[in-house]
């Protein structure tokens, strides 16, 4: 409850020409207390009402809140066609601008996987429900029962409970890494597997592709337009 007041105080002393709010809670706080006359650009970084794991009632409530806040939004800056469609459905006449992600790592040509190299799958992301670590756990267990050894790695950190569950399933969790360390982990993969249950558009998919790593994407709307299966 204190955070909107802190946001109001910070914005009151600002000489900003534009306010850019990123993700659900900052997006709500900024649009609730926005100073008059300063345009607000909101990047949802995936709308919570697109989360298939929560109840229909919660999705309806969150969509209603976003619809009200859309009246105090000048521009939705979105990552994918799917996210653009969701923003337009909120109405209120706000402009929708697509600002697609680009890879954050240097490109590398695809390389043949050495026969004697470990077979390794991996996922990059914050350990949270949205990224669905449970799918990685299921994959690791299924692969462990297969005829050939396959390592599984989660590149990132976050929730301690998810970290423990992944490790118990035999998945190596790297914790948060520097950009060059993430690049090295990507380069060691045989296959990048994106397990998230919903997204705006994942930067990590582009990074894996830039490094020449084959990508297996979950069938979620934000990835439909790039043809991953």
C-alpha positions in Angstrom: 0.0 0.0 0.0 2.9 2.3 0.6 4.4 1.8 -2.9 1.9 3.9 -4.9 2.6 6.8 -2.5 6.3 6.4 -3.1 5.7 6.2 -6.8 3.6 9.4 -6.6 6.4 11.2 -4.7 9.0 10.1 -7.2 6.9 11.2 -10.2 5.9 14.5 -8.5 9.6 15.6 -8.5 10.3 14.4 -12.0 10.8 16.6 -15.1 10.2 13.6 -17.4 8.6 14.1 -20.8 7.4 10.5 -20.8 6.9 7.9 -18.1 7.6 4.3 -19.0 6.1 1.7 -16.7 7.2 -2.0 -17.0 5.3 -5.0 -15.8 2.1 -5.5 -13.8 2.7 -3.8 -10.4 4.8 -0.8 -11.5 2.3 -0.5 -14.4 -0.6 -0.3 -12.0 1.2 2.1 -9.6 2.3 4.5 -12.2 -1.0 4.7 -14.0 -3.0 5.1 -10.8 -0.9 8.1 -9.6 0.3 9.5 -12.9 0.8 13.3 -13.0 -1.5 15.1 -15.4 0.1 16.1 -18.7 2.9 13.5 -18.8 2.2 10.6 -21.2 2.5 7.1 -19.9 4.0 4.2 -21.9 3.2 0.8 -20.4 5.1 -2.4 -21.3 3.1 -5.3 -19.7 5.9 -7.9 -20.3 3.0 -10.4 -20.6 -0.4 -9.7 -19.2 -1.3 -11.7 -16.1 -4.8 -12.4 -17.4 -3.1 -14.5 -20.1 -1.8 -16.9 -17.4 -3.5 -20.3 -18.0 -2.6 -21.6 -14.6 -4.8 -19.2 -12.6 -8.6 -19.4 -12.2 -11.0 -17.9 -14.6 -12.3 -15.6 -11.8 -8.8 -14.2 -11.2 -8.2 -13.8 -14.9 -11.5 -11.9 -15.2 -10.6 -9.6 -12.3 -7.1 -8.8 -13.6 -8.5 -8.2 -17.1 -11.1 -5.8 -15.6 -8.3 -3.9 -13.7 -6.2 -3.7 -16.9 -9.3 -2.4 -18.8 -9.8 0.4 -16.3 -6.1 1.3 -16.2 -6.0 1.4 -20.0 -8.0 4.6 -19.8 -4.9 6.1 -18.1 -2.5 4.7 -20.7 -1.2 6.6 -23.7 0.8 3.8 -25.4 1.1 0.1 -24.9 4.6 -0.9 -25.9 4.3 -4.6 -26.6 6.6 -7.4 -27.7 4.6 -9.7 -30.0 1.5 -9.8 -32.2 -0.3 -11.8 -29.5 0.5 -9.2 -26.8 -0.7 -6.4 -29.2 -4.0 -8.2 -29.7 -4.5 -8.5 -26.0 -3.8 -4.8 -25.5 -6.2 -3.7 -28.2 -8.9 -5.8 -26.5 -8.7 -3.6 -23.5 -10.1 -0.7 -25.5 -9.9 2.9 -24.2 -8.3 4.0 -27.5 -4.7 3.7 -26.3 -2.1 3.4 -29.0 -0.4 0.0 -29.4 3.2 0.1 -30.5 5.1 -3.1 -31.2 8.7 -2.9 -30.0 10.1 -6.4 -30.7 12.9 -7.8 -28.7 16.3 -8.4 -30.4 19.0 -10.9 -29.4 21.2 -9.6 -26.5 24.2 -11.8 -27.3 26.6 -11.8 -30.3 25.5 -14.1 -33.1 27.4 -17.4 -33.8 27.0 -19.7 -36.7 25.4 -23.1 -35.9 27.9 -25.8 -35.1 27.6 -29.6 -35.4 27.3 -31.2 -32.0 30.3 -33.3 -31.3 29.5 -37.0 -30.9 31.5 -37.2 -27.6 30.0 -34.0 -26.1 27.4 -34.3 -23.4 23.8 -34.1 -24.5 22.4 -31.1 -22.7 19.0 -29.3 -22.7 18.5 -26.0 -21.0 16.1 -23.1 -20.3 16.9 -19.5 -19.4 14.7 -17.5 -17.1 13.6 -16.4 -13.7 12.4 -19.3 -11.5 8.7 -18.5 -11.1 5.4 -20.1 -12.1 5.2 -18.2 -15.4 8.3 -20.0 -16.7 6.8 -23.4 -15.6 9.8 -25.1 -14.1 7.5 -28.1 -13.5 7.8 -28.9 -17.3 11.6 -28.9 -17.0 11.3 -31.3 -14.0 9.0 -33.6 -16.1 11.4 -33.5 -19.1 14.5 -34.2 -16.9 12.8 -37.3 -15.3 11.6 -38.6 -18.7 15.1 -38.2 -20.2 16.7 -39.8 -17.2 14.7 -42.9 -17.9 15.8 -42.9 -21.6 18.5 -45.0 -23.2 21.2 -42.2 -23.4 22.2 -39.7 -20.7 20.9 -36.2 -21.2 21.8 -33.4 -18.8 19.3 -30.7 -17.9 20.2 -27.1 -16.8 18.2 -24.1 -15.7 20.1 -21.0 -16.5 18.9 -18.4 -14.0 17.6 -18.2 -10.4 14.7 -17.1 -8.3 12.3 -19.0 -6.1 14.2 -21.2 -3.6 11.4 -23.9 -3.5 11.6 -24.3 -7.3 15.4 -24.4 -7.1 15.2 -27.3 -4.6 12.6 -29.2 -6.7 14.7 -28.9 -9.9 17.8 -30.0 -8.1 16.0 -33.0 -6.7 15.0 -34.0 -10.2 18.6 -33.8 -11.3 18.4 -30.4 -13.0 21.5 -28.2 -12.5 20.4 -24.6 -11.5 23.1 -22.0 -12.2 21.7 -19.1 -10.3 21.9 -15.6 -11.7 24.9 -15.1 -14.1 26.6 -12.4 -15.9 25.9 -12.0 -19.7 29.1 -13.7 -20.7 28.4 -16.6 -18.4 24.9 -17.0 -19.8 26.4 -17.1 -23.3 28.8 -19.8 -22.3 26.0 -21.9 -20.8 23.9 -21.4 -24.0 26.9 -22.5 -26.2 27.1 -25.8 -24.2 23.5 -26.8 -25.0 22.5 -29.4 -27.5 18.9 -28.0 -27.5 17.3 -25.0 -26.0 13.8 -25.8 -24.5 11.5 -22.9 -23.6 9.0 -24.1 -21.0 7.1 -20.9 -20.1 3.3 -21.2 -20.0 2.8 -17.7 -21.2 5.0 -14.8 -22.4 5.1 -11.3 -23.9 8.0 -12.6 -26.1 11.0 -14.3 -24.6 14.4 -12.7 -25.2 16.1 -16.0 -24.3 14.6 -17.7 -27.4 16.3 -15.1 -29.6 19.5 -15.4 -27.7 19.6 -19.2 -28.2 18.8 -18.8 -31.9 21.5 -16.2 -32.2 24.1 -18.6 -30.8 23.0 -21.3 -33.3 21.4 -23.5 -30.7 18.3 -25.5 -31.9 15.2 -24.2 -30.2 12.2 -26.2 -29.1 9.4 -23.8 -28.1 6.2 -24.6 -26.2 3.0 -24.1 -28.1 2.0 -20.8 -26.6 0.4 -17.9 -28.5 3.3 -15.5 -28.2 5.5 -18.0 -30.1 3.0 -18.9 -32.8 4.2 -16.2 -35.2 7.8 -17.6 -35.3 6.8 -21.1 -36.1 8.2 -23.0 -33.2 6.6 -26.2 -32.0 
